[in-house]
Amino acid sequence: MKQEFNITIFSENYIGLLNRITINFTRRKINIESLTVSASAIQGVSKFIIVVNETEDKVRKLVGQLDKIVDVLKAFYNTNEEIIYEEIALYKVPTDALYESDQIEKMVRKAGARIMEITREYTVIEKTGHKEETQALFEELNQFGVMQFVRSGRIAITRDPIERLSEFLKERDALLGSID
């Protein structure tokens, strides 16, 4: 049965790595719902968060293949229940709509969003949350004519108190040290 999975890939920053990673998804006909790359807690190590909607068996095999890419330090996958995650969305609405009634202000407060910038022509609103929450605010605001809308990729950390990459690196270093 298909469900949403979060694939986390740790690597150093190498040119062409994103291409080598995405080829693995294309070969298996797995659509990427969201992709975010950022620094990790370990100096010099990047963290990819890739969201897919697929069966666990297919995701397990994919992660096994991703682990074999030379520049990938380690890849993991998690369900939504095993992580804490957020996305950020920005909405640009006409400022006239803000002044004509207090509805937009009420929507912003109710959604836990905030107004970032107000100009004569437009107002920019920011909302963090899950995709369903940011989409719901978009649908509410769209009655006033959303001029622009963008949602980021997912950022996530595991609920597990142990950083699995750190544990993996310790084990790997211990193994390499015993080989010397």
Secondary structure by P-SEA (a helix, b strand, c coil): cbbbbbbbbbbccccaaaaaaaaaaaaacccccbbbbbbcccccbbbbbbbbbccaaaaaaaaaaaaacccccbbbbbcccccccbbbbbbbccaaaaaacaaaaaaaaaaccccccccccbbbbbbbccaaaaaaaaaaaccccccbbbbbcbbbbbccccaaaaaaaaaaaaaaaaac
